[in-house]
Amino acid sequence: MAKYNITERKKKEASYIGALSTSLVEEIYEKILLKFVVEKKYRDPEYTAAKLAEEIGCNARYISAVVHLRYRDNFSQLINDFRIKEAMYMITDKHFADLKMEDVAKATGFANRQCFYSAFFRKNGMTPLEYRAQNATSKKGKKESETDEE
């Protein structure tokens, strides 16, 4: 994994975990989902836990604690996971086949191509171009095998 100079981060216990009731954790979790799944706020390259906290009316430390409790990750990793999932969809969808990787990176909220490649490689163990090639091959193989059966 030396390809993108990736180092494993030490897991730290999120502060403020003890101060959060179960109902407050669930309420904040639902609001995070709304911002990410429905509003797709992760597409903003400058989106931070502080901005999210301001939008949903709570404290940034509470955001960090809820992300740690519900996702077992930190905010940066969570936002990158949403970005990578959307990028994986775009890379394999035929409607986006002519997009360059820089365009996919921008559309999903990455600040630049290098950040995109590094996060993608960390998550999938391959570059976005390798992922596209592998998926194109597997889709072709399915189509060919379906016609062979007919």
RODO-2510 file (C-alpha; in nm, 4 decimals, decimal comma):
residues 150
     n   res          X          Y          Z
     1     m     0,0000     0,0000     0,0000
     2     a     0,2976     0,2324    -0,0364
     3     k     0,1513     0,3446    -0,3669
     4     y    -0,0201     0,6516    -0,2171
     5     n     0,1854     0,6831     0,1019
     6     i    -0,1074     0,5664     0,3125
     7     t    -0,0540     0,5171     0,6829
     8     e    -0,3027     0,3644     0,9218
     9     r    -0,4438     0,6069     1,1767
    10     k    -0,4736     0,5250     1,5416
    11     k    -0,8302     0,4991     1,6658
    12     k    -0,9070     0,7452     1,9443
    13     e    -1,2071     0,7459     2,1707
    14     a    -1,4362     1,0359     2,0799
    15     s    -1,4838     1,2909     2,3528
    16     y    -1,8345     1,3743     2,4768
    17     i    -1,9585     1,0170     2,4258
    18     g    -2,0662     0,9917     2,7890
    19     a    -2,2598     1,3186     2,7673
    20     l    -2,4909     1,1950     2,4924
    21     s    -2,8164     1,0188     2,5707
    22     t    -2,9357     0,7441     2,3385
    23     s    -3,2213     0,9616     2,2155
    24     l    -2,9843     1,2517     2,1371
    25     v    -2,7487     1,0168     1,9513
    26     e    -3,0407     0,8904     1,7412
    27     e    -3,1659     1,2434     1,6733
    28     i    -2,8239     1,3648     1,5586
    29     y    -2,7703     1,0464     1,3563
    30     e    -3,0992     1,1016     1,1698
    31     k    -3,0025     1,4614     1,0947
    32     i    -2,6611     1,3514     0,9641
    33     l    -2,8309     1,0999     0,7350
    34     l    -3,0667     1,3693     0,6090
    35     k    -2,7763     1,6013     0,5256
    36     f    -2,5723     1,3276     0,3567
    37     v    -2,8237     1,0958     0,1918
    38     v    -3,0944     1,3432     0,0923
    39     e    -2,9130     1,6757     0,0577
    40     k    -2,5762     1,5232    -0,0441
    41     k    -2,3816     1,7869     0,1494
    42     y    -2,0664     1,5735     0,1190
    43     r    -2,0335     1,7021    -0,2385
    44     d    -1,9065     2,0329    -0,0969
    45     p    -1,5248     2,0001    -0,0745
    46     e    -1,5205     2,2475     0,2153
    47     y    -1,7907     2,0760     0,4213
    48     t    -1,6799     2,0243     0,7807
    49     a    -1,8169     1,8843     1,1031
    50     a    -1,8484     2,2434     1,2264
    51     k    -2,0665     2,3379     0,9267
    52     l    -2,2807     2,0283     0,9777
    53     a    -2,3156     2,1040     1,3490
    54     e    -2,4227     2,4598     1,2723
    55     e    -2,6809     2,3386     1,0190
    56     i    -2,8399     2,0870     1,2535
    57     g    -2,8079     2,3016     1,5654
    58     c    -2,5639     2,1133     1,7808
    59     n    -2,2007     2,1041     1,8832
    60     a    -1,9210     1,9759     1,6510
    61     r    -1,7946     1,7485     1,9280
    62     y    -2,1348     1,5841     1,9430
    63     i    -2,1127     1,5239     1,5673
    64     s    -1,7750     1,3563     1,6170
    65     a    -1,9077     1,1444     1,9026
    66     v    -2,2165     1,0311     1,7072
    67     v    -2,0075     0,9513     1,3985
    68     h    -1,7761     0,7463     1,6180
    69     l    -2,0623     0,5639     1,7901
    70     r    -2,2712     0,4924     1,4807
    71     y    -2,0065     0,4515     1,2099
    72     r    -1,6955     0,3575     1,4092
    73     d    -1,5078     0,6241     1,2129
    74     n    -1,4205     0,9916     1,2191
    75     f    -1,6007     1,2653     1,0261
    76     s    -1,3396     1,2879     0,7494
    77     q    -1,3549     0,9157     0,6828
    78     l    -1,7352     0,9193     0,6887
    79     i    -1,7596     1,2003     0,4351
    80     n    -1,4995     1,0286     0,2141
    81     d    -1,6970     0,7018     0,2317
    82     f    -2,0049     0,8770     0,0954
    83     r    -1,7939     1,0409    -0,1758
    84     i    -1,6272     0,7126    -0,2739
    85     k    -1,9607     0,5281    -0,2927
    86     e    -2,0976     0,7914    -0,5289
    87     a    -1,7749     0,7881    -0,7304
    88     m    -1,7946     0,4082    -0,7641
    89     y    -2,1463     0,4458    -0,9006
    90     m    -2,0409     0,7184    -1,1446
    91     i    -1,7350     0,5253    -1,2612
    92     t    -1,9425     0,2200    -1,3533
    93     d    -2,2592     0,3901    -1,4820
    94     k    -2,2763     0,4148    -1,8610
    95     h    -2,4197     0,7684    -1,8387
    96     f    -2,0918     0,8886    -1,6885
    97     a    -1,8587     0,6726    -1,9003
    98     d    -1,7013     0,9687    -2,0786
    99     l    -1,6175     1,1594    -1,7573
   100     k    -1,2519     1,2026    -1,6661
   101     m    -1,1494     1,1045    -1,3146
   102     e    -1,0903     1,4725    -1,2305
   103     d    -1,4563     1,5381    -1,3172
   104     v    -1,5716     1,2483    -1,1003
   105     a    -1,3542     1,3789    -0,8158
   106     k    -1,5040     1,7286    -0,8414
   107     a    -1,8604     1,6012    -0,8734
   108     t    -1,8292     1,3921    -0,5587
   109     g    -1,6709     1,6638    -0,3453
   110     f    -1,3005     1,5909    -0,3486
   111     a    -1,0767     1,8975    -0,3475
   112     n    -0,8413     1,7521    -0,6074
   113     r    -0,7528     1,4409    -0,8054
   114     q    -0,4785     1,3285    -0,5643
   115     c    -0,7116     1,3305    -0,2628
   116     f    -0,9654     1,1350    -0,4665
   117     y    -0,7153     0,8721    -0,5795
   118     s    -0,5706     0,8330    -0,2313
   119     a    -0,9116     0,7919    -0,0635
   120     f    -1,0348     0,5591    -0,3389
   121     f    -0,7230     0,3428    -0,3156
   122     r    -0,7453     0,3298     0,0649
   123     k    -1,1082     0,2115     0,0449
   124     n    -1,0858    -0,0287    -0,2510
   125     g    -0,7211    -0,1302    -0,2860
   126     m    -0,7158    -0,0119    -0,6480
   127     t    -0,7223     0,3134    -0,8403
   128     p    -1,0441     0,4487    -0,9918
   129     l    -0,9179     0,3647    -1,3418
   130     e    -0,8423     0,0072    -1,2367
   131     y    -1,1906    -0,0120    -1,0818
   132     r    -1,3499     0,1156    -1,4051
   133     a    -1,1535    -0,1362    -1,6142
   134     q    -1,2409    -0,4244    -1,3831
   135     n    -1,6114    -0,3375    -1,3836
   136     a    -1,6240    -0,2849    -1,7590
   137     t    -1,4696    -0,6292    -1,8034
   138     s    -1,7087    -0,7976    -1,5609
   139     k    -2,0125    -0,6323    -1,7242
   140     k    -1,8927    -0,7396    -2,0698
   141     g    -1,8377    -1,0907    -1,9413
   142     k    -2,1958    -1,1054    -1,8087
   143     k    -2,3409    -0,9899    -2,1387
   144     e    -2,1338    -1,2408    -2,3367
   145     s    -2,2276    -1,5279    -2,1047
   146     e    -2,5964    -1,4330    -2,1259
   147     t    -2,5857    -1,4492    -2,5067
   148     d    -2,4021    -1,7818    -2,4940
   149     e    -2,6857    -1,9313    -2,2882
   150     e    -2,9535    -1,8219    -2,5362
***
